[in-house]
Amino acid sequence: MEGGFGAVIRRRIFLKYILATLLVGVALNVVVLAFYYEHRRANQTGRIAAEIATIANRIARPAATLARESDMPRARELLSVFAAFSYAVCADLYLDGSAQPATSWPVIGCARMKKPGRDINVALPGAGPGATMLVRIDPTVLAAELRAEFLVLGALGVVGGLALVLAGVFAFLWFINRPLSLLLTSIERFERHDDPQRVAYRSEDEIGKVVDSYNMMLDREVERVSEIRDAHRSILDSVTYAARIQRGLLPTREQLTAACAESSVLWQPRDGVGGDIYWVHSNGPRTTIALIDCTGHGVPGGFMTMLAIATLERIFTAEENLTPGEILTRLSDLTRGLLNQDAANPVSNDGMDAAICRIDTASAEGIFAGARLSLILCSAGRAKRIRGDRLSLGYADTPAGPRFEETTFPVGADTKLFLTTDGVIDQLGGPRYIAFGYRRFMDIVETHASKNLDDILGALEDEFSEYAGREKRLDDLAVLAFRPGGRESH
């Protein structure tokens, strides 16, 4: 509870004000009352002594006369005037320097009275030489009177303090808390609901100036946010249009169906447009399929994919019968030349990774070559990985005329081939926060090997999403699955 109350105090300036006011008020009241108490106690002694001396001198002469005339009852009656004072205990009149009182009030006198108190001796020059009067007072009565007075003053101080606190609370609520609440409400509406509302408060004091400054800043922020939204909307429109253009570069479903017995594609640019793209070219019994992962993602990656597709089209327009390794070589050299990265001091260093597979249904054979990408081949329910070379295409440091190893493999009716970019393989996640990896990819393929390609990629996508969890996607995703068809394997 203490922690909760402390947290509330820290968050509320009004409660801080009330608490500080009460603490300071109580401390000041205690100090003031303590000083007053000591002052009144010191003054009380002098006042009581003066009162007793005044009364004693007034009654001294007639009391002395009556005592000398042996009229003790009337003399004692004069001394009984002290009975009007609650603090007086007794009084003795001494005449002519005698050690015995001439008369006393009450009859027993102070000398024989056992009740303690403070004795005050008053000289009585008007009653004759050597005349004195001893009056005993009760300090407890004086202390009680002082305490009663102190309590009344304390109560008045508390009432007055509470009145001041209430007045201060009202002033705080009206002049400070009210405009601050309006200001805070406006800020929260803007932050949480994106609803800018000016603070309806006008004043020439410091808080009024703060509110005016906030309103001016809010106006500027609304204008700035509006400009940002317009720019963002324009960018999104441009990206959406670019994505439509990039999708237009992809092979159509009809082209894939004509090229392969079965095919399926998982293609998900991270930022609307991306750097992953695939390409298909058929020439009689031969079909060439390429999957390319260009530098970057988003709009820069999209530009690179357009360059890659245009370059592939240029290569095949010049010569259709190139092998996958030869295609990679020409794609690398042409990319370096188009980006002027074969110059002495290139201004850019961009390129791509690629995997190219050529299927010849007449000979039931496939040829694969890869630049940092691999081919997953699944046959008879078993998946294996055919690795590409550890060399990228088109970068400034890529050598001219690079050579790539080609792998030839048989193609049967149940052969399923998978090309994937590193967006799937390198994604971090799982309980150990490691990359998804080729091994997990191949396990999924083998587990669902008997299913069609759409189901396999659906299972892969589900496993990938669960594995990545809330982890941010690192790259674009592209997986191209196809079953070329061919002779039955035995």
Secondary structure, 3 states (H helix, E strand, C coil): CHHHHHHHHHHCHHHHHHHHHHHHHHHHHHHHHHHHHHHHHHHHHHHHHHHHHHHHHHHHHHHHHHHHCCCHHHHHHHHHHHHHCCCEEEEEEECCCCCCCCEEECCCHHHHCCCCCEEEEEECHHHCCCCEEEEEECHHHHHHHHHHHHHHHHHHHHHHHHHHHHHHHHHHHHHHHHHHHHHHHHHHHHHHHCCCCCCCCCCCCHHHHHHHHHHHHHHHHHHHHHHHHHHHHHHHHHHHHHHHHHHHHCCCHHHHHHHCCEEEEEEECCCCCCCEEEEEEEECCEEEEEEEEECCCHHHHHHHHHHHHHHHHHHHHHCCCCCHHHHHHHHHHHHHHHCCCCCCCCCCCCCEEEEEEEEECCCCEEEEEEEECCEEEEECCEEEEECCECCCECCCCCCCCCCCCCEEEECECCCEEEEECHHHHCCEECCCCEECHHHHHHHHHHHCCCCCHHHHHHHHHHHHHHHHCCCCCCCCEEEEEEECCCECCC
